[in-house]
């Protein structure tokens, strides 16, 4: 037996993710959350934070870190400044 067919296009996925993120943003602005967070211990507070708006902040920080590392490595390669200590890194072969 086959279940119902559902349209799972990128627009549906985008709308679902937007719904989740808007709910997390509304939750972070609530006074109830402020009061509740003052009564949580540290580890439950971290869990609560990452379950809400913290997930989106950590995703942004991860993506920005990857961009910074890639651009930094490209700049180091362009100006031939790739070093480990005082030793210059030299590529072996045509493609490294």
Rosetta silent file (secondary structure, phi, psi, omega in degrees, C-alpha in Angstrom):
SEQUENCE: XXXXXXXXXXXXXXXXXXXXXXXXXXXXXXXXXXXXXXXXXXXXXXXXXXXXXXXXXXXXXXXXXXXXXXXXXXXXXXXXXXXXXXXXXXXXXXXX
SCORE:     score description
SCORE:     0.000 S_00000001
   1 L     0.000  138.632 -176.604    0.000    0.000    0.000 S_00000001
   2 L  -108.545  138.577  178.848    1.268    3.426   -0.941 S_00000001
   3 L   -79.358 -176.725 -179.815    0.741    6.548    1.145 S_00000001
   4 L   -68.368  141.689  175.058   -0.322    9.976   -0.012 S_00000001
   5 L   -84.888  134.045 -179.374    1.922   11.796   -2.417 S_00000001
   6 L  -124.473  144.255  177.253    3.045   15.181   -1.194 S_00000001
   7 L   -78.501  114.184 -178.935    4.680   17.998   -3.052 S_00000001
   8 L  -117.784   68.710  177.286    8.084   18.449   -1.455 S_00000001
   9 L   -90.838  175.303 -179.841    9.556   21.281   -3.463 S_00000001
  10 H   -65.330  -30.237 -179.888   12.042   23.866   -2.295 S_00000001
  11 H   -68.443  -37.058  177.447    9.281   26.401   -1.723 S_00000001
  12 H   -67.843  -39.644  179.078    7.514   24.086    0.753 S_00000001
  13 H   -66.004  -41.262  178.744   10.779   23.439    2.582 S_00000001
  14 H   -62.770  -44.075 -179.464   11.515   27.167    2.696 S_00000001
  15 H   -63.513  -39.254  179.230    8.052   27.951    4.066 S_00000001
  16 H   -66.630  -44.108  178.584    8.405   25.300    6.772 S_00000001
  17 H   -64.521  -37.936  177.992   11.836   26.568    7.833 S_00000001
  18 H   -64.646  -39.144  178.278   10.515   30.146    7.860 S_00000001
  19 H   -62.960  -43.176  179.120    7.624   29.066   10.081 S_00000001
  20 H   -65.367  -43.979 -177.145   10.020   27.423   12.554 S_00000001
  21 H   -69.947  -35.318  176.917   12.391   30.379   12.671 S_00000001
  22 H   -67.257  -36.035  176.265    9.577   32.901   13.114 S_00000001
  23 H   -66.099  -39.631  177.859    8.234   30.832   15.999 S_00000001
  24 H   -66.467  -37.548  178.686   11.670   30.770   17.630 S_00000001
  25 H   -67.412  -42.287  177.502   11.996   34.550   17.203 S_00000001
  26 H   -64.331  -38.141  179.991    8.572   35.163   18.750 S_00000001
  27 H   -65.353  -37.574 -178.083    9.438   32.815   21.592 S_00000001
  28 H   -69.646  -21.417  179.645   12.664   34.685   22.323 S_00000001
  29 L   -88.632   -5.012 -173.925   10.746   37.958   22.716 S_00000001
  30 L   -75.984  143.178  175.356    8.281   36.534   25.228 S_00000001
  31 H   -72.816  -27.641  178.201    8.283   37.638   28.869 S_00000001
  32 H   -64.675  -39.011  178.231    7.340   34.109   29.906 S_00000001
  33 H   -65.864  -39.158  177.627   10.573   32.794   28.452 S_00000001
  34 H   -59.659  -46.432  179.667   12.490   35.472   30.348 S_00000001
  35 H   -66.612  -40.705 -178.431   10.908   34.398   33.616 S_00000001
  36 H   -67.108  -37.259 -178.274   11.355   30.721   32.919 S_00000001
  37 H   -68.765  -24.850  176.756   15.027   31.100   32.022 S_00000001
  38 L   -72.191  -16.232 -178.542   15.769   32.707   35.388 S_00000001
  39 L  -104.023   -2.628 -179.246   14.614   29.488   37.082 S_00000001
  40 L   -89.401  147.604  172.267   16.520   26.985   34.913 S_00000001
  41 L   -75.744  174.230 -169.723   19.895   25.534   35.808 S_00000001
  42 H   -62.328  -45.308 -175.226   22.809   26.090   33.424 S_00000001
  43 H   -71.776  -36.148  174.819   22.571   22.894   31.365 S_00000001
  44 H   -69.831  -32.650  176.864   18.805   23.126   30.880 S_00000001
  45 H   -65.385  -41.046  176.545   19.260   26.757   29.965 S_00000001
  46 H   -64.538  -40.913  178.474   21.750   25.804   27.248 S_00000001
  47 H   -63.707  -42.095  179.094   19.367   23.143   25.975 S_00000001
  48 H   -65.580  -40.107  179.559   16.495   25.622   25.932 S_00000001
  49 H   -65.188  -46.522 -177.421   18.625   28.212   24.137 S_00000001
  50 H   -71.819  -26.238  177.219   19.820   25.807   21.463 S_00000001
  51 H   -73.734  -14.792 -179.700   16.304   24.443   20.987 S_00000001
  52 L  -113.272 -114.323 -173.487   15.091   27.936   20.114 S_00000001
  53 H   -76.102  -20.963 -178.805   16.935   30.883   18.682 S_00000001
  54 H   -63.438  -31.045  177.684   20.402   29.545   19.528 S_00000001
  55 H   -59.499  -43.001 -177.987   20.195   26.994   16.731 S_00000001
  56 H   -72.714  -38.069  176.446   19.951   29.784   14.166 S_00000001
  57 H   -63.603  -43.047 -178.718   22.744   31.834   15.763 S_00000001
  58 H   -68.121  -34.125  175.346   25.090   28.851   15.793 S_00000001
  59 H   -63.781  -43.544  178.867   24.295   28.111   12.130 S_00000001
  60 H   -62.835  -44.445  179.613   25.126   31.701   11.171 S_00000001
  61 H   -64.332  -37.659  178.364   28.377   31.614   13.150 S_00000001
  62 H   -65.129  -45.448 -179.808   29.375   28.301   11.548 S_00000001
  63 H   -64.826  -42.742  178.437   28.738   29.578    8.026 S_00000001
  64 H   -63.773  -38.430  178.389   30.596   32.840    8.683 S_00000001
  65 H   -64.230  -41.319  178.430   33.547   30.908   10.132 S_00000001
  66 H   -63.740  -43.497  177.815   33.755   28.690    7.054 S_00000001
  67 H   -61.148  -44.084 -178.804   33.700   31.742    4.757 S_00000001
  68 H   -63.173  -43.655 -179.697   36.417   33.467    6.779 S_00000001
  69 H   -64.953  -42.620 -179.682   38.661   30.397    6.754 S_00000001
  70 H   -63.989  -46.099  179.711   38.216   29.854    3.007 S_00000001
  71 H   -66.574  -38.485  178.241   38.964   33.498    2.163 S_00000001
  72 H   -63.885  -43.341  178.410   41.912   33.594    4.555 S_00000001
  73 H   -65.189  -36.831  177.751   43.411   30.459    3.003 S_00000001
  74 H   -66.143  -41.681  178.931   42.900   31.931   -0.488 S_00000001
  75 H   -64.942  -42.041  177.967   44.624   35.192    0.505 S_00000001
  76 H   -62.614  -37.823  179.622   47.521   33.275    2.034 S_00000001
  77 H   -71.135  -39.329 -178.623   47.881   31.232   -1.155 S_00000001
  78 H   -65.524  -41.151 -177.954   47.711   34.278   -3.455 S_00000001
  79 L   -93.131   10.188  175.635   50.421   36.153   -1.545 S_00000001
  80 L    55.809   45.990 -178.811   52.519   32.999   -1.048 S_00000001
  81 L  -112.208   19.639 -179.384   52.426   33.262    2.758 S_00000001
  82 L   -76.813  111.325 -177.496   51.521   29.666    3.553 S_00000001
  83 E  -137.743  153.012  167.528   53.923   28.678    6.309 S_00000001
  84 E  -120.347  105.152 -172.515   54.221   26.285    9.212 S_00000001
  85 L    69.899 -123.789  177.016   56.512   28.039   11.641 S_00000001
  86 L  -100.346   -1.388 -174.754   59.380   29.390    9.521 S_00000001
  87 E   -93.059  126.446  179.207   59.095   26.681    6.875 S_00000001
  88 E   -75.903  137.843  177.956   57.333   27.577    3.621 S_00000001
  89 L   -85.603  119.685  179.343   54.785   25.047    2.370 S_00000001
  90 L  -111.406  131.001  179.396   55.649   24.027   -1.188 S_00000001
  91 L   -70.107  145.469  178.343   53.162   22.059   -3.298 S_00000001
  92 L  -109.007  108.221 -178.718   54.288   18.712   -4.678 S_00000001
  93 L   106.327 -176.487 -177.258   52.948   18.230   -8.190 S_00000001
  94 L   -79.870  -38.403 -176.876   50.703   20.274  -10.413 S_00000001
  95 L  -120.448  127.882  177.528   47.550   20.137   -8.310 S_00000001
  96 L  -123.488    0.000    0.000   47.575   20.246   -4.540 S_00000001
